[in-house]
Amino acid sequence: MRNILEIEEHVPVPPMMLHDPFYRITYIMKEEIRKHKWIETEKGRLLTWDEARAEWMNKHSEAFVAFIQDTLRSTP
């Protein structure tokens, strides 16, 4: 799963894993990191993928995990 976040490019996932919630959450995280990188680029900061990933993890991953946990708790 970590390999998905290690590179910016698309990482193919075996079809049987598409329904695995952990893989889906990881892909959502990757999209959030891409958005963070794009927003920072719009501000004039050119970040590498590694910089964007590390910055997003430091600034936003805690809130992201809390959101996922809250969502899972409220699901019947």
SEDO-208277 format. One line per field, with one value per residue (C-alpha): chain; x, y, z; residue number from 1. Coordinates in steps of 0.1 Angstrom, whole numbers, plus 5000, padded with zeros to 4 digits. Layout:
REM SEDO-208277
chaine c(A	...)
x c(X	...)
y c(Y	...)
z c(Z	...)
num c(NUM	...)
END
This chain:
REM SEDO-208277
chaine c(A	A	A	A	A	A	A	A	A	A	A	A	A	A	A	A	A	A	A	A	A	A	A	A	A	A	A	A	A	A	A	A	A	A	A	A	A	A	A	A	A	A	A	A	A	A	A	A	A	A	A	A	A	A	A	A	A	A	A	A	A	A	A	A	A	A	A	A	A	A	A	A	A	A	A	A)
x c(5000	5029	5041	5009	5021	5057	5054	5031	5022	4994	5001	4980	4960	4949	4912	4905	4920	4897	4871	4896	4888	4925	4935	4906	4916	4952	4941	4920	4951	4971	4945	4946	4984	4980	4956	4980	5008	4986	4975	5010	5021	4993	5009	5042	5058	5072	5072	5085	5062	5083	5081	5043	5037	5058	5042	5006	5013	5026	4999	4968	4970	4958	4926	4922	4924	4900	4875	4878	4873	4843	4828	4833	4818	4787	4781	4755)
y c(5000	5024	5020	5037	5069	5066	5079	5104	5083	5059	5025	4997	4977	4941	4940	4920	4948	4975	4968	4968	4999	5004	5006	5029	5052	5052	5063	5091	5102	5102	5125	5148	5150	5158	5186	5199	5199	5217	5244	5250	5253	5279	5298	5297	5269	5242	5210	5176	5147	5137	5173	5175	5141	5148	5183	5169	5141	5165	5191	5172	5134	5136	5154	5131	5100	5115	5122	5086	5073	5095	5084	5047	5051	5067	5040	5015)
z c(5000	5007	4972	4960	4978	4969	4934	4918	4888	4887	4904	4890	4916	4911	4905	4936	4957	4943	4970	4998	5020	5028	4992	4985	5014	5002	4967	4983	5002	4970	4954	4984	4981	4944	4952	4979	4953	4928	4953	4963	4927	4921	4950	4932	4952	4930	4952	4942	4949	4980	4993	4987	5003	5034	5038	5034	5058	5084	5080	5070	5076	5112	5103	5073	5095	5121	5092	5080	5115	5122	5088	5096	5131	5117	5091	5102)
num c(1	2	3	4	5	6	7	8	9	10	11	12	13	14	15	16	17	18	19	20	21	22	23	24	25	26	27	28	29	30	31	32	33	34	35	36	37	38	39	40	41	42	43	44	45	46	47	48	49	50	51	52	53	54	55	56	57	58	59	60	61	62	63	64	65	66	67	68	69	70	71	72	73	74	75	76)
END
